[in-house]
């Protein structure tokens, strides 16, 4: 059975704050997907978003983000900011900020 997950940046940033204590001190969050089909949403700040395997959708939001696709048919949207967008294996759709 195929599953789809949605990961929202604010929740990921909060988790990083609890686990590492220093992740938000540098004003960025690292948001990492799963091997399933994910929808990843960034924060208004600078994010590093990594989509793993699966057909993923990334909406980075504002900030100067780094977005990395991986295997699968990904849609990577930089949105606002000066973004760096890198596709991976598969037919990806890339949109910068």
DOZALO-100445 format. One record per residue: x, y, z of N, C-alpha, C in turn; residue in one letter. Coordinates in Angstrom, 1 decimal, always signed. Layout:
% residues N
node n_u: X | n_v: Y | n_w: Z | ca_u: X | ca_v: Y | ca_w: Z | c_u: X | c_v: Y | c_w: Z | residu: A
...
This chain:
% residues 97
node n_u: +0.8 | n_v: -1.2 | n_w: +0.0 | ca_u: +0.0 | ca_v: +0.0 | ca_w: +0.0 | c_u: +0.9 | c_v: +1.2 | c_w: +0.0 | residu: X
node n_u: +0.6 | n_v: +2.2 | n_w: -0.9 | ca_u: +1.4 | ca_v: +3.4 | ca_w: -1.0 | c_u: +0.9 | c_v: +4.4 | c_w: -0.1 | residu: X
node n_u: +1.8 | n_v: +5.1 | n_w: +0.6 | ca_u: +1.3 | ca_v: +6.2 | ca_w: +1.6 | c_u: +1.9 | c_v: +7.5 | c_w: +1.2 | residu: X
node n_u: +1.2 | n_v: +8.6 | n_w: +1.6 | ca_u: +1.7 | ca_v: +9.9 | ca_w: +1.4 | c_u: +1.8 | c_v: +10.6 | c_w: +2.7 | residu: X
node n_u: +2.9 | n_v: +11.4 | n_w: +2.9 | ca_u: +3.1 | ca_v: +12.1 | ca_w: +4.2 | c_u: +3.2 | c_v: +13.6 | c_w: +3.9 | residu: X
node n_u: +2.8 | n_v: +14.4 | n_w: +4.8 | ca_u: +3.0 | ca_v: +15.8 | ca_w: +4.8 | c_u: +3.8 | c_v: +16.3 | c_w: +6.0 | residu: X
node n_u: +4.9 | n_v: +17.0 | n_w: +5.7 | ca_u: +5.8 | ca_v: +17.4 | ca_w: +6.7 | c_u: +5.8 | c_v: +18.9 | c_w: +6.6 | residu: X
node n_u: +5.5 | n_v: +19.6 | n_w: +7.7 | ca_u: +5.4 | ca_v: +21.1 | ca_w: +7.7 | c_u: +6.7 | c_v: +21.6 | c_w: +8.4 | residu: X
node n_u: +7.3 | n_v: +22.6 | n_w: +7.8 | ca_u: +8.6 | ca_v: +23.1 | ca_w: +8.3 | c_u: +8.6 | c_v: +23.6 | c_w: +9.7 | residu: X
node n_u: +7.5 | n_v: +24.3 | n_w: +10.1 | ca_u: +7.5 | ca_v: +24.8 | ca_w: +11.5 | c_u: +7.6 | c_v: +23.6 | c_w: +12.5 | residu: X
node n_u: +6.9 | n_v: +22.5 | n_w: +12.2 | ca_u: +7.0 | ca_v: +21.4 | ca_w: +13.1 | c_u: +8.4 | c_v: +20.7 | c_w: +13.1 | residu: X
node n_u: +9.0 | n_v: +20.7 | n_w: +11.9 | ca_u: +10.4 | ca_v: +20.1 | ca_w: +11.8 | c_u: +11.4 | c_v: +21.0 | c_w: +12.5 | residu: X
node n_u: +11.2 | n_v: +22.3 | n_w: +12.4 | ca_u: +12.1 | ca_v: +23.2 | ca_w: +13.1 | c_u: +12.0 | c_v: +23.1 | c_w: +14.6 | residu: X
node n_u: +10.8 | n_v: +22.9 | n_w: +15.1 | ca_u: +10.6 | ca_v: +22.7 | ca_w: +16.5 | c_u: +11.2 | c_v: +21.4 | c_w: +17.0 | residu: X
node n_u: +11.1 | n_v: +20.4 | n_w: +16.2 | ca_u: +11.7 | ca_v: +19.1 | ca_w: +16.6 | c_u: +13.3 | c_v: +19.3 | c_w: +16.6 | residu: X
node n_u: +13.8 | n_v: +20.0 | n_w: +15.7 | ca_u: +15.3 | ca_v: +20.2 | ca_w: +15.7 | c_u: +15.7 | c_v: +21.0 | c_w: +16.9 | residu: X
node n_u: +14.9 | n_v: +22.0 | n_w: +17.3 | ca_u: +15.2 | ca_v: +22.7 | ca_w: +18.5 | c_u: +15.3 | c_v: +21.9 | c_w: +19.7 | residu: X
node n_u: +14.3 | n_v: +20.9 | n_w: +19.8 | ca_u: +14.3 | ca_v: +20.0 | ca_w: +21.0 | c_u: +15.5 | c_v: +19.1 | c_w: +21.0 | residu: X
node n_u: +15.8 | n_v: +18.5 | n_w: +19.8 | ca_u: +16.8 | ca_v: +17.5 | ca_w: +19.7 | c_u: +18.2 | c_v: +18.0 | c_w: +19.7 | residu: X
node n_u: +18.5 | n_v: +19.1 | n_w: +19.0 | ca_u: +19.9 | ca_v: +19.5 | ca_w: +18.9 | c_u: +20.1 | c_v: +20.8 | c_w: +19.7 | residu: X
node n_u: +19.1 | n_v: +21.6 | n_w: +19.9 | ca_u: +19.3 | ca_v: +22.8 | ca_w: +20.7 | c_u: +19.9 | c_v: +23.9 | c_w: +19.9 | residu: X
node n_u: +20.7 | n_v: +23.6 | n_w: +18.9 | ca_u: +21.4 | ca_v: +24.7 | ca_w: +18.2 | c_u: +20.9 | c_v: +24.9 | c_w: +16.7 | residu: X
node n_u: +20.0 | n_v: +24.1 | n_w: +16.3 | ca_u: +19.6 | ca_v: +24.1 | ca_w: +14.9 | c_u: +19.0 | c_v: +25.5 | c_w: +14.5 | residu: X
node n_u: +18.2 | n_v: +26.1 | n_w: +15.4 | ca_u: +17.6 | ca_v: +27.4 | ca_w: +15.1 | c_u: +18.5 | c_v: +28.5 | c_w: +15.4 | residu: X
node n_u: +19.6 | n_v: +28.3 | n_w: +16.1 | ca_u: +20.5 | ca_v: +29.4 | ca_w: +16.4 | c_u: +21.2 | c_v: +29.9 | c_w: +15.1 | residu: X
node n_u: +21.2 | n_v: +29.1 | n_w: +14.1 | ca_u: +21.8 | ca_v: +29.5 | ca_w: +12.8 | c_u: +20.7 | c_v: +30.0 | c_w: +11.9 | residu: X
node n_u: +19.5 | n_v: +30.2 | n_w: +12.3 | ca_u: +18.4 | ca_v: +30.7 | ca_w: +11.5 | c_u: +18.0 | c_v: +29.8 | c_w: +10.3 | residu: X
node n_u: +18.1 | n_v: +28.5 | n_w: +10.4 | ca_u: +17.7 | ca_v: +27.7 | ca_w: +9.3 | c_u: +17.2 | c_v: +26.4 | c_w: +9.9 | residu: X
node n_u: +16.3 | n_v: +25.7 | n_w: +9.2 | ca_u: +15.8 | ca_v: +24.4 | ca_w: +9.6 | c_u: +16.2 | c_v: +23.4 | c_w: +8.5 | residu: X
node n_u: +16.5 | n_v: +22.2 | n_w: +8.9 | ca_u: +16.7 | ca_v: +21.1 | ca_w: +7.9 | c_u: +15.4 | c_v: +20.3 | c_w: +7.9 | residu: X
node n_u: +14.8 | n_v: +20.1 | n_w: +6.8 | ca_u: +13.5 | ca_v: +19.4 | ca_w: +6.7 | c_u: +13.8 | c_v: +18.2 | c_w: +5.8 | residu: X
node n_u: +13.6 | n_v: +17.0 | n_w: +6.3 | ca_u: +13.9 | ca_v: +15.8 | ca_w: +5.5 | c_u: +12.7 | c_v: +14.9 | c_w: +5.3 | residu: X
node n_u: +12.5 | n_v: +14.5 | n_w: +4.1 | ca_u: +11.3 | ca_v: +13.7 | ca_w: +3.8 | c_u: +11.6 | c_v: +12.2 | c_w: +4.1 | residu: X
node n_u: +10.7 | n_v: +11.4 | n_w: +3.6 | ca_u: +10.8 | ca_v: +9.9 | ca_w: +3.8 | c_u: +11.0 | c_v: +9.3 | c_w: +2.4 | residu: X
node n_u: +11.0 | n_v: +7.9 | n_w: +2.4 | ca_u: +11.1 | ca_v: +7.2 | ca_w: +1.1 | c_u: +9.7 | c_v: +7.1 | c_w: +0.4 | residu: X
node n_u: +8.7 | n_v: +7.6 | n_w: +1.0 | ca_u: +7.3 | ca_v: +7.6 | ca_w: +0.4 | c_u: +7.1 | c_v: +8.9 | c_w: -0.4 | residu: X
node n_u: +5.9 | n_v: +9.1 | n_w: -0.8 | ca_u: +5.5 | ca_v: +10.4 | ca_w: -1.5 | c_u: +5.2 | c_v: +11.4 | c_w: -0.4 | residu: X
node n_u: +6.0 | n_v: +12.5 | n_w: -0.4 | ca_u: +5.9 | ca_v: +13.5 | ca_w: +0.7 | c_u: +5.5 | c_v: +14.8 | c_w: +0.1 | residu: X
node n_u: +4.8 | n_v: +15.7 | n_w: +0.9 | ca_u: +4.7 | ca_v: +17.1 | ca_w: +0.7 | c_u: +5.4 | c_v: +17.8 | c_w: +1.8 | residu: X
node n_u: +6.5 | n_v: +18.5 | n_w: +1.4 | ca_u: +7.3 | ca_v: +19.2 | ca_w: +2.4 | c_u: +7.1 | c_v: +20.7 | c_w: +2.3 | residu: X
node n_u: +6.9 | n_v: +21.3 | n_w: +3.4 | ca_u: +6.6 | ca_v: +22.8 | ca_w: +3.4 | c_u: +7.6 | c_v: +23.4 | c_w: +4.3 | residu: X
node n_u: +8.3 | n_v: +24.4 | n_w: +3.7 | ca_u: +9.4 | ca_v: +25.1 | ca_w: +4.5 | c_u: +8.8 | c_v: +26.2 | c_w: +5.4 | residu: X
node n_u: +9.7 | n_v: +26.9 | n_w: +6.1 | ca_u: +9.4 | ca_v: +28.0 | ca_w: +7.0 | c_u: +9.6 | c_v: +29.3 | c_w: +6.3 | residu: X
node n_u: +9.3 | n_v: +30.4 | n_w: +6.9 | ca_u: +9.6 | ca_v: +31.7 | ca_w: +6.3 | c_u: +11.1 | c_v: +32.0 | c_w: +6.4 | residu: X
node n_u: +11.8 | n_v: +31.3 | n_w: +7.1 | ca_u: +13.3 | ca_v: +31.5 | ca_w: +7.2 | c_u: +14.0 | c_v: +30.7 | c_w: +6.1 | residu: X
node n_u: +15.4 | n_v: +30.7 | n_w: +6.2 | ca_u: +16.2 | ca_v: +29.9 | ca_w: +5.4 | c_u: +16.1 | c_v: +28.4 | c_w: +5.8 | residu: X
node n_u: +15.8 | n_v: +27.6 | n_w: +4.8 | ca_u: +15.7 | ca_v: +26.1 | ca_w: +5.0 | c_u: +16.6 | c_v: +25.3 | c_w: +4.1 | residu: X
node n_u: +16.9 | n_v: +24.1 | n_w: +4.6 | ca_u: +17.5 | ca_v: +23.1 | ca_w: +3.7 | c_u: +16.5 | c_v: +22.0 | c_w: +3.7 | residu: X
node n_u: +15.9 | n_v: +21.7 | n_w: +2.5 | ca_u: +14.9 | ca_v: +20.7 | ca_w: +2.4 | c_u: +15.4 | c_v: +19.6 | c_w: +1.5 | residu: X
node n_u: +15.3 | n_v: +18.4 | n_w: +2.0 | ca_u: +15.8 | ca_v: +17.2 | ca_w: +1.3 | c_u: +14.6 | c_v: +16.2 | c_w: +1.1 | residu: X
node n_u: +14.3 | n_v: +16.0 | n_w: -0.1 | ca_u: +13.2 | ca_v: +15.1 | ca_w: -0.5 | c_u: +13.9 | c_v: +13.7 | c_w: -0.8 | residu: X
node n_u: +13.5 | n_v: +12.7 | n_w: -0.2 | ca_u: +14.2 | ca_v: +11.4 | ca_w: -0.5 | c_u: +13.4 | c_v: +10.7 | c_w: -1.6 | residu: X
node n_u: +13.4 | n_v: +9.4 | n_w: -1.7 | ca_u: +12.8 | ca_v: +8.7 | ca_w: -2.8 | c_u: +11.2 | c_v: +8.9 | c_w: -2.7 | residu: X
node n_u: +10.6 | n_v: +8.7 | n_w: -3.8 | ca_u: +9.1 | ca_v: +8.9 | ca_w: -3.9 | c_u: +8.9 | c_v: +10.1 | c_w: -4.8 | residu: X
node n_u: +7.6 | n_v: +10.3 | n_w: -5.1 | ca_u: +7.2 | ca_v: +11.4 | ca_w: -5.9 | c_u: +6.8 | c_v: +12.6 | c_w: -5.0 | residu: X
node n_u: +7.7 | n_v: +13.5 | n_w: -4.7 | ca_u: +7.6 | ca_v: +14.5 | ca_w: -3.7 | c_u: +7.2 | c_v: +15.8 | c_w: -4.2 | residu: X
node n_u: +6.5 | n_v: +16.6 | n_w: -3.4 | ca_u: +6.3 | ca_v: +18.0 | ca_w: -3.6 | c_u: +6.9 | c_v: +18.9 | c_w: -2.5 | residu: X
node n_u: +7.7 | n_v: +19.8 | n_w: -2.9 | ca_u: +8.3 | ca_v: +20.7 | ca_w: -1.9 | c_u: +7.9 | c_v: +22.2 | c_w: -2.2 | residu: X
node n_u: +7.4 | n_v: +22.8 | n_w: -1.2 | ca_u: +7.0 | ca_v: +24.3 | ca_w: -1.2 | c_u: +7.9 | c_v: +24.9 | c_w: -0.2 | residu: X
node n_u: +9.0 | n_v: +25.6 | n_w: -0.6 | ca_u: +10.0 | ca_v: +26.1 | ca_w: +0.3 | c_u: +9.6 | c_v: +27.3 | c_w: +1.1 | residu: X
node n_u: +8.7 | n_v: +28.1 | n_w: +0.6 | ca_u: +8.3 | ca_v: +29.3 | ca_w: +1.3 | c_u: +9.4 | c_v: +30.4 | c_w: +1.1 | residu: X
node n_u: +9.3 | n_v: +31.5 | n_w: +1.9 | ca_u: +10.3 | ca_v: +32.6 | ca_w: +1.8 | c_u: +11.6 | c_v: +32.1 | c_w: +2.4 | residu: X
node n_u: +12.6 | n_v: +33.0 | n_w: +2.2 | ca_u: +14.0 | ca_v: +32.6 | ca_w: +2.7 | c_u: +14.8 | c_v: +32.1 | c_w: +1.6 | residu: X
node n_u: +16.1 | n_v: +32.2 | n_w: +1.8 | ca_u: +17.1 | ca_v: +31.7 | ca_w: +0.8 | c_u: +17.3 | c_v: +30.2 | c_w: +1.1 | residu: X
node n_u: +16.6 | n_v: +29.4 | n_w: +0.4 | ca_u: +16.5 | ca_v: +27.9 | ca_w: +0.7 | c_u: +17.4 | c_v: +27.1 | c_w: -0.3 | residu: X
node n_u: +17.8 | n_v: +25.9 | n_w: +0.2 | ca_u: +18.4 | ca_v: +24.9 | ca_w: -0.6 | c_u: +17.5 | c_v: +23.7 | c_w: -0.6 | residu: X
node n_u: +17.1 | n_v: +23.3 | n_w: -1.9 | ca_u: +16.1 | ca_v: +22.2 | ca_w: -2.0 | c_u: +16.8 | c_v: +21.1 | c_w: -2.8 | residu: X
node n_u: +16.7 | n_v: +19.9 | n_w: -2.3 | ca_u: +17.4 | ca_v: +18.8 | ca_w: -3.0 | c_u: +16.3 | c_v: +17.7 | c_w: -3.3 | residu: X
node n_u: +16.1 | n_v: +17.4 | n_w: -4.5 | ca_u: +15.2 | ca_v: +16.3 | ca_w: -4.9 | c_u: +16.0 | c_v: +15.0 | c_w: -4.8 | residu: X
node n_u: +15.4 | n_v: +13.9 | n_w: -5.1 | ca_u: +16.1 | ca_v: +12.6 | ca_w: -5.1 | c_u: +15.4 | c_v: +11.7 | c_w: -6.1 | residu: X
node n_u: +15.4 | n_v: +10.4 | n_w: -5.9 | ca_u: +14.7 | ca_v: +9.5 | ca_w: -6.9 | c_u: +13.2 | c_v: +9.8 | c_w: -6.9 | residu: X
node n_u: +12.6 | n_v: +9.7 | n_w: -8.1 | ca_u: +11.2 | ca_v: +9.9 | ca_w: -8.2 | c_u: +10.9 | c_v: +11.1 | c_w: -9.0 | residu: X
node n_u: +9.6 | n_v: +11.4 | n_w: -9.2 | ca_u: +9.1 | ca_v: +12.5 | ca_w: -10.0 | c_u: +8.8 | c_v: +13.6 | c_w: -9.0 | residu: X
node n_u: +9.7 | n_v: +14.5 | n_w: -8.8 | ca_u: +9.5 | ca_v: +15.5 | ca_w: -7.7 | c_u: +9.1 | c_v: +16.9 | c_w: -8.4 | residu: X
node n_u: +8.3 | n_v: +17.6 | n_w: -7.6 | ca_u: +8.0 | ca_v: +19.0 | ca_w: -7.9 | c_u: +8.6 | c_v: +19.9 | c_w: -6.9 | residu: X
node n_u: +9.6 | n_v: +20.7 | n_w: -7.2 | ca_u: +10.4 | ca_v: +21.5 | ca_w: -6.2 | c_u: +10.1 | c_v: +22.9 | c_w: -6.5 | residu: X
node n_u: +9.5 | n_v: +23.6 | n_w: -5.6 | ca_u: +9.1 | ca_v: +25.0 | ca_w: -5.7 | c_u: +9.9 | c_v: +25.9 | c_w: -4.7 | residu: X
node n_u: +10.7 | n_v: +26.7 | n_w: -5.2 | ca_u: +11.5 | ca_v: +27.6 | ca_w: -4.4 | c_u: +10.7 | c_v: +28.7 | c_w: -3.7 | residu: X
node n_u: +9.7 | n_v: +29.2 | n_w: -4.4 | ca_u: +8.9 | ca_v: +30.3 | ca_w: -3.9 | c_u: +9.7 | c_v: +31.5 | c_w: -3.6 | residu: X
node n_u: +9.5 | n_v: +32.3 | n_w: -2.6 | ca_u: +10.2 | ca_v: +33.6 | ca_w: -2.3 | c_u: +11.6 | c_v: +33.3 | c_w: -1.9 | residu: X
node n_u: +12.5 | n_v: +34.3 | n_w: -2.1 | ca_u: +13.9 | ca_v: +34.2 | ca_w: -1.7 | c_u: +14.8 | c_v: +33.9 | c_w: -2.9 | residu: X
node n_u: +16.1 | n_v: +33.8 | n_w: -2.6 | ca_u: +17.1 | ca_v: +33.4 | ca_w: -3.5 | c_u: +17.5 | c_v: +32.0 | c_w: -3.3 | residu: X
node n_u: +16.8 | n_v: +31.1 | n_w: -4.0 | ca_u: +16.9 | ca_v: +29.7 | ca_w: -3.7 | c_u: +17.9 | c_v: +28.9 | c_w: -4.6 | residu: X
node n_u: +18.4 | n_v: +27.8 | n_w: -4.1 | ca_u: +19.1 | ca_v: +26.9 | ca_w: -4.9 | c_u: +18.3 | c_v: +25.6 | c_w: -5.0 | residu: X
node n_u: +18.0 | n_v: +25.1 | n_w: -6.2 | ca_u: +17.1 | ca_v: +24.0 | ca_w: -6.4 | c_u: +17.8 | c_v: +22.9 | c_w: -7.2 | residu: X
node n_u: +18.0 | n_v: +21.7 | n_w: -6.7 | ca_u: +18.7 | ca_v: +20.6 | ca_w: -7.3 | c_u: +17.7 | c_v: +19.4 | c_w: -7.5 | residu: X
node n_u: +17.5 | n_v: +19.0 | n_w: -8.7 | ca_u: +16.7 | ca_v: +17.8 | ca_w: -8.9 | c_u: +17.5 | c_v: +16.6 | c_w: -8.6 | residu: X
node n_u: +16.9 | n_v: +15.4 | n_w: -8.8 | ca_u: +17.6 | ca_v: +14.2 | ca_w: -8.7 | c_u: +17.3 | c_v: +13.2 | c_w: -9.8 | residu: X
node n_u: +17.4 | n_v: +11.9 | n_w: -9.6 | ca_u: +17.0 | ca_v: +11.0 | ca_w: -10.6 | c_u: +15.5 | c_v: +11.1 | c_w: -10.8 | residu: X
node n_u: +15.1 | n_v: +11.0 | n_w: -12.1 | ca_u: +13.7 | ca_v: +11.0 | ca_w: -12.4 | c_u: +13.4 | c_v: +12.3 | c_w: -13.1 | residu: X
node n_u: +12.1 | n_v: +12.5 | n_w: -13.6 | ca_u: +11.7 | ca_v: +13.7 | ca_w: -14.3 | c_u: +11.1 | c_v: +14.6 | c_w: -13.3 | residu: X
node n_u: +11.9 | n_v: +15.6 | n_w: -12.9 | ca_u: +11.5 | ca_v: +16.6 | ca_w: -11.9 | c_u: +11.0 | c_v: +17.9 | c_w: -12.5 | residu: X
node n_u: +10.2 | n_v: +18.7 | n_w: -11.8 | ca_u: +9.8 | ca_v: +20.0 | ca_w: -12.2 | c_u: +10.4 | c_v: +20.9 | c_w: -11.2 | residu: X
node n_u: +11.3 | n_v: +21.9 | n_w: -11.6 | ca_u: +12.0 | ca_v: +22.8 | ca_w: -10.8 | c_u: +11.5 | c_v: +24.2 | c_w: -11.0 | residu: X
node n_u: +11.3 | n_v: +24.9 | n_w: -9.9 | ca_u: +10.9 | ca_v: +26.3 | ca_w: -9.9 | c_u: +11.6 | c_v: +27.1 | c_w: -8.9 | residu: X
node n_u: +12.4 | n_v: +28.1 | n_w: -9.3 | ca_u: +13.3 | ca_v: +28.8 | ca_w: -8.3 | c_u: +12.5 | c_v: +30.0 | c_w: -7.7 | residu: X
node n_u: +13.1 | n_v: +30.6 | n_w: -6.7 | ca_u: +12.5 | ca_v: +31.8 | ca_w: -6.0 | c_u: +12.9 | c_v: +33.1 | c_w: -6.6 | residu: X
